[in-house]
């Protein structure tokens, strides 16, 4: 994928990379594996947009946290966006389903969490045999890589990343994965109503893991001295999520499609037993309960990503 930055931010990043690394243009071109003139003229003058791989290398050379500079990205495009805009490729580009072998994992905490993620903000499509999860391209950036690694560790397959307006779609094309999830794991696909499979309801540990996946994709947390709320908004899964919370003895109240946990005791129970694997949630939890700082989804949150990048996930907060 390719990144479109706010005006002059691409130029600023390239110049910072050169200054902070102490490299010549020629040396930098070897690091980036790009032509020297292309970097100095086309990229630095912002005549062309850069790939995510080039962006990542530039951040390393500039000694700048990757997620901090992500706040200056205003659009994300496919690698072949020029062809699409030029009319050489019509419509949406889809990758045809391929015969990708997978390993079939046994039921585990990790698989339960993945199922929660897929039910929360994912989908299965029979037409392309694709398994897709949609996330926010900026605030879910660290979580995107967590999901990618989780999929690889569970099934032994790599993901494709597709930019969306304000989001990013993590996709695996595999008929065998589709058959495994639909057949053995009983995950609904297409336009079928979503539900939490009954085998996840037989163990409180599995219930917590599945709930964590749903919360990290369909939920949010807001913590301040005046107001504390954990919210899960899922129209399709509302009744099933309520059943999970009831089984875990976590109290909540419902407002439309929103399930809200506001009681201090229940918030503590949720954070200590369910927790989160999404870094944006983890930062908000730690910053508030250790420093009494309320963090929102804004550039302040992005600046904290690097400091918390080494934290172990899944994360639960012990009060």
Residue pairs with C-beta under 8 A, 6 or more apart in sequence:
1 51
1 52
1 76
1 77
1 78
1 79
1 161
1 162
1 163
1 168
2 49
2 50
2 51
2 52
2 76
2 77
2 78
2 79
2 81
3 49
3 50
3 51
3 52
3 55
3 73
3 75
3 76
3 77
4 49
4 73
4 74
4 75
4 76
4 77
5 13
5 46
5 49
5 72
5 73
5 74
6 72
6 73
6 74
7 46
8 46
9 69
9 72
10 43
10 44
10 46
10 49
10 50
11 44
11 45
11 46
13 55
13 58
13 59
13 62
13 64
13 69
14 39
14 43
14 44
14 58
15 44
16 62
16 64
17 28
17 58
17 59
17 61
17 62
18 25
18 28
18 61
20 61
20 62
20 63
20 64
21 28
21 31
21 61
21 62
21 63
23 31
23 61
25 36
25 39
25 40
26 36
28 36
28 39
28 61
29 35
29 36
29 39
31 57
31 61
32 39
32 54
32 57
32 58
34 43
34 54
38 48
41 47
42 48
43 50
43 54
49 77
50 58
51 79
55 66
55 69
56 66
59 65
59 66
59 69
60 66
65 303
65 305
65 306
65 309
66 141
66 306
67 141
67 142
67 302
67 305
67 306
68 302
68 303
68 305
68 306
70 137
70 138
70 141
70 302
71 138
71 299
71 302
73 137
73 138
75 165
76 137
76 163
76 164
76 168
77 163
78 84
78 93
78 162
78 163
80 89
80 93
83 89
84 93
94 128
95 128
95 130
95 160
95 171
95 173
96 128
96 173
97 128
97 129
97 130
97 173
97 174
97 175
98 173
98 174
99 174
99 175
99 176
100 157
100 172
100 173
100 174
100 175
100 176
100 177
101 156
101 174
101 176
102 155
102 156
102 157
102 174
102 176
102 177
102 180
103 154
103 155
103 156
104 155
104 180
104 184
105 111
105 154
105 155
107 199
107 206
109 205
109 206
109 209
110 150
110 153
110 154
110 209
111 154
111 185
112 200
112 206
112 207
112 209
112 210
112 213
113 150
113 209
113 210
113 212
113 213
113 277
113 314
114 150
114 151
114 154
114 213
115 185
115 187
115 196
115 197
115 200
115 210
115 213
116 209
116 210
116 211
116 212
116 213
116 214
116 215
116 216
116 217
117 133
117 147
117 150
117 213
117 214
117 216
117 217
118 124
118 131
118 133
118 181
118 187
118 213
119 187
119 194
119 196
119 210
119 213
119 214
119 237
120 213
120 214
120 215
120 216
120 217
120 218
120 219
120 234
120 237
121 133
121 134
121 135
121 217
121 218
122 131
122 132
122 133
122 134
122 217
123 131
123 132
123 189
124 130
124 131
124 132
124 178
124 181
124 182
124 187
124 188
124 189
124 190
125 132
125 189
125 190
126 178
126 189
126 190
128 173
129 173
129 174
129 175
129 177
129 178
130 171
130 172
130 173
130 178
131 171
131 172
131 174
131 177
131 178
131 181
132 169
132 170
132 171
132 172
133 147
133 169
133 170
133 171
133 217
134 164
134 167
134 168
134 169
134 170
135 143
135 144
135 147
135 167
135 168
135 170
135 217
136 166
136 167
136 168
137 144
137 163
137 164
137 166
137 167
137 168
138 302
139 280
139 297
139 301
139 302
140 168
140 278
140 280
141 305
142 278
142 279
142 280
142 305
142 309
143 216
143 277
143 278
143 279
143 280
144 161
144 168
144 170
146 277
146 278
146 279
146 313
147 159
147 170
148 158
148 159
148 170
151 157
151 159
151 170
151 172
152 158
152 159
155 172
155 174
155 177
155 180
157 172
157 174
157 177
158 172
159 170
159 171
159 172
160 170
160 171
160 172
160 173
161 168
161 169
161 170
161 171
162 168
162 169
162 171
163 169
178 189
181 187
181 189
182 188
182 189
185 197
186 197
186 199
187 197
188 194
188 195
193 236
194 236
194 237
194 240
195 237
195 240
196 210
196 237
196 240
196 241
196 243
196 244
199 206
200 206
200 207
200 210
201 207
201 243
201 244
201 247
204 247
204 248
207 244
207 247
207 248
208 248
208 273
208 274
209 314
210 244
211 241
211 244
211 245
211 248
211 274
212 274
212 275
212 276
212 277
212 314
213 277
214 232
214 234
214 237
214 241
215 230
215 232
215 274
215 276
215 281
216 276
216 277
216 278
216 281
218 232
218 233
218 234
218 237
219 230
219 231
219 232
219 233
220 230
220 231
220 233
220 281
221 229
221 230
221 231
221 276
221 281
221 284
221 285
222 228
222 229
222 231
222 284
222 294
222 296
223 284
223 285
223 288
223 289
223 294
224 288
224 294
225 292
225 294
228 262
228 264
228 267
229 260
229 261
229 262
230 260
230 261
230 262
230 267
230 270
230 271
231 258
231 259
231 260
231 261
232 241
232 258
232 259
233 257
233 258
233 259
234 241
234 257
234 259
235 257
238 254
238 257
238 259
241 259
242 252
242 254
242 259
245 251
245 252
245 259
245 261
248 269
248 273
248 274
249 269
250 261
250 266
250 269
250 270
251 261
251 263
251 266
252 259
252 260
252 261
252 266
253 259
253 260
253 262
254 260
261 267
261 270
268 319
271 285
271 316
271 317
271 319
272 316
272 317
272 318
272 319
273 316
274 316
275 314
275 315
275 316
275 317
276 282
276 285
276 313
276 314
276 315
277 313
277 314
277 315
279 305
279 308
279 309
279 311
279 313
280 297
280 301
282 308
282 311
282 313
282 315
283 295
283 301
283 304
283 305
283 308
284 294
284 295
284 301
285 315
285 317
286 308
286 317
287 293
287 294
287 295
287 304
288 294
288 295
289 317
289 319
295 301
295 304
